[in-house]
Amino acid sequence: MPESTVDAPDGPIDAVLEVPSGSGPWPGVVVVHDALGLSRDIRAIVRRIADRGYVTLAPDLYSRGGMVRCVTRTFRELVRRDGRSVDDLNAAREMLLARPDCDGAVAVVGFCMGGGFALVMAPKGFDVAVPFYGLLPRHLDEALDGACPIVASFGARDPILRGAGPKLSTALERLDVPQDVVTYPGVGHSFANQFPVGPAAPLLRVVGMGYGAEQSEDAWRRVFAFLDAHLPSPPAEPGGLPPKAPGD
């Protein structure tokens, strides 16, 4: 997978960049990884989004020291809604906007920790925010004031974020933010991520985690339909074909 670099205010950070086939231009997407960093799963998601017709960039928020040294600091910045991680994500958006193959619209997609950042970044210049089971910010109405349209997905069996979906939807309704928030029954946290868990898979399901193929595919169907509806210009399919209809 192509490696890239984002020129952030505190110095360059590593990233993964994927570009659709064809001539573009296309909308951009910044993908924010979960607490495990730029895993094989996140890299596959970056490629999936690019294959759907988006210039897709995933910055490594752990570039300056690795996961062990950076994870605590990154979570603190998530809770504060400020700091180096926020600056890094803004720099990733600006990098996409500067590319000639980006049409000037950029969404942010995140998972778990990254889903929390997707919500944090929603009022900060992105065109659409896509949190998958993201931690809700404190002082929700204040944090989401002026937010872009949001399409969010949660699992009903998530032991970490019980009731987060309805709470987020109610806040977005108060703020008059366009939204599509769904809580899926039968799955919990990380239901759209495929981790190489091996024999631990049954245990993860018991504690409310694990991949849910049906729910994940429906969530992606909703995400792409929402992006097509709310970004300034729907993406062309690779090769310049018209966008797929939802569910294709």
N, C-alpha and C positions, 0 to 999 in steps of 0.2 A: 504494500500500500504506500502511495507517495507520501513522503515526509515533507514537512514545511516548517516555517518559523514565523512567529508573530512578533513584530516589533512593539513591545509593550513599554509603558512608561518606566518600569523598573528594570528594563533590559529585555532582550529577546527570550522567548520561550518556545519550546517545541510544540508542534502541532501536526495533525494529519489533515490533508486536503484531498478531496475527491471532486472531480469535475465530470459532468455528464458528457456523453459522446454527442457530436454535432457542433454547431457553430454558436448557439446561444443568441442573445444573452439570456441568462436565467436568474430567477431570484436566488438569494443566498440563504444559507442556514448555518448558524453556529450551534454545534452540539456540545453540551456540557456533561462531562463524564460523571459517573457516580463515585463513591468513596474508594473504589478499587482502581481508579485512574483510567488511562487509555488502554483498556483490556482488549482482548480479541473480540469480545462481544460488542464493545463500543465501536471498534473499527468496522465491524460488519454492519452496524447500524449506519455509520457514516456512508458506507458504500451503498446501502439500500436507499438512503435519501437521495444521494447523487443519481442513482439509476432512475429515480422518479422525476428527475429534471431540475435539480437544485445544485448550485455550487456549494459544497458542504465542507465546513472547517471545524475541527475539534481541537481546541487548544489544550495543552497539558498543564493544568493548574498546579501540578506537583513538579514542574520543571526545575525549580530552584531548591533542590534538596531531596526529591523523591517522596514517596507516599508516607513513609514512617515519620519523616521530619515535618512534612507539610500538612498532613490531614487535620491535625488539631487547629492549626492556624486558619486553614481554609474554612473549617466549620465555624470558627469564631467570626470570620468575615461574613459568612452567610448570615449568621444571626444579627450582626451589626448592619448588614446591607451596605457595607462599605469596605474599602481596603484594596489590597493588591489584586485579589481575585476579581473583584468588580472591574478594576482598571484593565485587567487582562482580557476580560470578556468584551469590554468596550473597544479595546484595541483589535480584537478579532473581528468585531462588526465593521470597524473602519477599514480593516484590511480587505474584507469582501467588497465593501462599497467602492474601494479604489480600483478594483479589478475591471477591466473592460468587458469581461464576460458576465458580470453581475449587472442586473437591470435596475438596481437602486432600491430594491426591497430586501430586507433581511429579517428572518425569523430566528427565534432561539428555542432549542429543544433540549430538555435535560431530564436526567434519571436519578431518582433518590436525592442525594445531595445536589446533583445537577438540576433536578426538578425544582428544588428550592431556589437555586440561582435563576432558573427560568422565570419564576415568579418575581424575584427581586429585580430582574432586568426588565420586566414588562413595562414599567413607566420610564425607562431610560433610553428610549430611542428605537427600540425594535418595533417591527410592524405586526408580529404575531408572537405569542409566547405559548410553548407547548410543554407543560410540566407533566411528567409521568411520576406519580406518587411522590410529589415534592413536599418538603416540610413547609407548612404555612408560616409566613412571617408574623412576628409579633405586631400588635396594633394593625390589624389586617387592613382596615379601611384606609388608614394613613399610608401604609406601605404600597397599596395598589391604586392610590389616587392618580388618575391620569394614565392608567395602564392601557396597553394595546389589547386587541382581542385575544382571548385565552381559550385554548382547548386543552382540557385536563383529564387525566385518567387515574383512577384509584382502584384498589382492591378492597372488597368488603371484609376480607379476613386479615387485613393488614393490622398487626398488633401495635404498630408505631403510630399510625395515622387514622385511628378510629374516628369516624364522623367528619373527616377533613373535606371530603367531596361536597356534602351539603353545606358545610360552613363556608367553603370557598364560593360556591354558587350563590349563596344568599348575599355575601359581601359584594360580589360582582353585580348582582341585580341592584343592590342599593347604589352602587357607583355607576350604573348604566354602562357597563363594559360588555360588549358582545362576547358570548361565551358558549361553550359546549363542555359541560362537566358531567362525567359518567363515573359511577362507582360500580364495578363489576362484581357480581356474586361469584362465590366459589374460588376466588383467588385472593392472594394477599400481596405483600410487598414484592417488588421486583418481578411482577408477572410478565413483563415484556422483555426481560433480560434472560439470556441463555448462558448460564455459567457452567463451566466444566466441573460439576459437583460429584459425579460418579455415585458411589454408594451412599453419599450423604443426602441425596435428593429426597427420599421419604421423610427424613428428619426435618429438612427445610420446610416441607409442606405442613408438617405437624405444627411448626412454630409460625406458620402464616407467611411463608415465602415460597419461591419456586415459580418456574415458567408455566404460563397458561397459554397454549397455542391458540385456542379459539378466541379468547379474550384479547390476546395481543394482536391478532390479525384484525379484529373489529376495531380496536383502538387505532391502529395505523390507517384503516379505512377512513375513520372519522378525521384523523389528523390531516390526511392529504386532501380530503374534501374541504376541510376548514381553511387550509392554506390556499387552496384554489379560489375559495370564495372571498378571502379577506386580504390577500396580498394584492398590491396594485395591479399586477398583471399575472395571470395564471402561467405556470411554466409550460414550455413546449416539451414534449417527450423527446428523448434522445433521437437525433436524426432529423429534428424539426417537425415531428408529427404532432397533431393536436393532443391536448391533455387527455389522459384516460378518464372515463367516467368513474365516480366513486364505486368501489367494489370490484373494478376490473383487475 
